[in-house]
């Protein structure tokens, strides 16, 4: 018996963009577009009603923008992960979206396969970041990048291995399967890694790994 498709809601104020994304996602057998919205307020109503797995969220929209919509969706704990898909790669918008609770950030000039893989990744607990986005964050934060000044950080080979897979966007269950260890062991390694490099979440850890591994 095949797995249920990943249920997706598309949020963008341009109908032609939503139609293109719908065609792209619907062409993949494991993804299903169950709803659409043209602004942040409508997005919240649609997500409340449909409870999708993933919300693909634009940022620049009339009325309630994507950052605020993301904050509300995450705050209400509606069970959906938010993947930002936008044209903007400035560090301020990126940081605002991630702080609001988005778990991934891709750009609209991304390869179609990267968008498909991004939706799949966030549904499984991953945090996909466009390389341009990661660089923008690292450049903006400079010395404030978590762990940037801690050149003495020493990770064990296994910790480095786990961190590299977090950087690749894998969820704990996938990491456990890849390394043939328990999911609890993965969590223990990540707890240790977060403490060693001075970060508090997977996104910050992935950014640290982008610079140091």
C-alpha positions, 0 to 999 in steps of 0.5 A: 500500500502506497503512502498518502501524498503530502498535502500542500496549500499554495499561498501567492497573490499571483494566480499565474504563479499558483497555477504553475506551482500547482502543475509542478506539484501535481505532476509528482505522484507523492504531492497533492495541492489541496488548497490555495490562497491569495493573501495572508488572511485567506491563507490562515482560513484555508490552513485552518479548514484543510490542515495540510502538511505543508504551506508553500508561502510567498512573502510579499502580498497585499494586506497580511504578508507572508511573514505574519501569516507564517507567524499565525499559522505556526502560533496556532499549531495547525500542524503545517510546516511552512516553506517560503518560496519567494523572489526576495533574498535579502537577509532581513526578510529571510531572518524575519521569515525564519523567526516567524517559524518557517522551516525552509526558504527557497527562491522562485528561480530555483530548479523545479526539482529543488522545489519538489525536494524542498516540499518533501524535506519540510514535510519530513522535518528537514530545513531546506535553504537555498544556497543564496539564502544561506550565504546572505544570512552568514554574510549579514550575521558576520561575527554574530553567526552562531559558533563563528568565533569558536574555532576551538570547537571539537566535534566527534566524528559521529557528531560531525556526521550527524551535523552534515546530514542536518545541513543536507536537510534530513530529518532525525528519522532519516539520519538514524536510518542512514547511520544505522543508529536509533532516533534517540541517539540522533537526538542525543548527538544533536543536543551535544552538537547544539551546546558545542557550537552555541546554537538553539535549533536546526536552522542555525546548526545548518548555517554553522555547518555551511561555514565550518564543515 
